[in-house]
């Protein structure tokens, strides 16, 4: 999958729902329906077994935040999780709407759960970059893997990639800056080219937390082909990720502009140049600025241009006319034609 994307340049865009579904099944399903329509190739969620993932003390810790959904951190996280029995429903919705079902497992029990529902793509979060035992377990399932490299040093990325490639080569590495939100002058897209050179066996992409759409086309120009973007149904909703996520209209433009980039690079066919409708309608044709007699040389001084209903010799071809000799008298203001001139 990813190897073909890298080969033909087709962008692959992931709508990262994360936990912006607020722990509600119908809201999660709405994300799939809407963002499939807006052009996503994959819809991504996050999967956690919080009691396994967090120590007892971390799970029970007080959580005082404007974005808190409960008084302790564990209870807060539980409010935002998708129930295991919902995951097959979401997978079926993705099939229905023609997108890949993708999720980030944050722990081994979650990885087993995603294996059971036959997830299409697995994501390795920046938090687990360099976590070789867990990366090994993820890659061993044989599913396409996307790995974010936020906060990672090159040797940590390299060891992670080596572990993945021991299993298969359907691997995408995403340049990522782990700042939420990420300001435009912190995106660091030059690093995309570094990753391309370092990991030629992988597809390189971008996961950004920038609150606009320009990041997508710019990253494509640097060589990114897989794009992950946080999405929301309402930026004003309570939660840490909504404020910098894209709403449906913004995501549609994000996808549209990424897909346009490669088509902007191709030069126009030479045969089309000068034959544009505007030139046929309003293009000037060469005329005699003063009377030109038989045997006179055409010069800068006896040429000008005028718009006719039909085009004769376009003024842009004056370099092909200057210096040639008239074979007939050409009156002032008369259109010049190649048949009037000696070769």
C-alpha positions, 0 to 999 in steps of 0.5 A: 500500500504505502510503497505504491503511494511513494511510487506514483506520488498519490497522497494518502490522508488520515483523519485523526479523530483521536478521542475527539468523539468524546467517548460517544459511539454515534459521534464516532460514527459521524466522524467516519461518515463526514470525513470519508465524504470530505476526502479522507483515505483513513479514519484513525482512532486511539485505543487504550486499556487505561488500567493496564497503561497507567500505574495505580497511582497515575490512574487515581491521580487528581485531575484539575483541568478545564478540559477534565471529564472527571476528577481523577485522571483515570476516570477522565480517560475512561470517559473518552475511550471507545468501548471494545464492543464499539470497534467492530461497528466502526470498522464496518462503517469504514468499510461502508464508506470506503475508508481504511479503519486505523487506530493507535494501540497504546498497550498490548491488550489494545493491540490484541483487541485491534488484531481481533477486529482486523484493523486495516492500519496500525499507528505507532504514536510518538510516545512509543518511538524507540519502544522496540518490544512494543514495536516488534509486537505491532509489526509482527501482525503484518499490518501496514504501520504508520509511525510518528517520529515526534521528539525522536532522535535519528538513532531512535528512529533508525532502531525503530524502523529497523525493527519494523522492516524485519517484519515487512516493508509497508511502513510510513514514517511521519515527521512530527513536532510534538507540540499541541498546537504547533506554531507555523515556525516550529513545523520544521519541514526540512526534516522530511528530506532528511527522513527520505534520505535516511529511510529509502525503504519507507514512505515518508509523511507528515503529522502536524498539529498546526491549526491551518491547511497550508502545512499539507501542500508545503509538506508534499512539496518537501516529499511527504506522501502520507498526511495525518491531520487532527479533525473535529466536528466543533473546535469549541468543544471541550477537550485538548485537541479540538482547538487546533483540529480541522473542521470538515470544511477545513479538512476538505480544503486540506485534502484538495490542496494536497492533491492539487500540488503534483498537478501544479508542477507539470509544465504546459505543453509547448503546442498549447502556448500562445493558443490560449483562448484569451490570445485568440480573442485579444491577442495582437497581430503584427501590422505595418506601422508605416507603409512598407514597399516591395523590397523594404526590410521589416524593422522595429520602426515599421512594425506595430500591433493591432487586435483583429477578429482573426489572428494573423502573425502574433506580435510575440513572433516579431523576432521571426519577421524583423529583418525579412524583406517584403514581397508586396506593398503593405499599407500602413495599418494592414495586417502582415502575413508570412506570405507577404515576406521572403523567407 
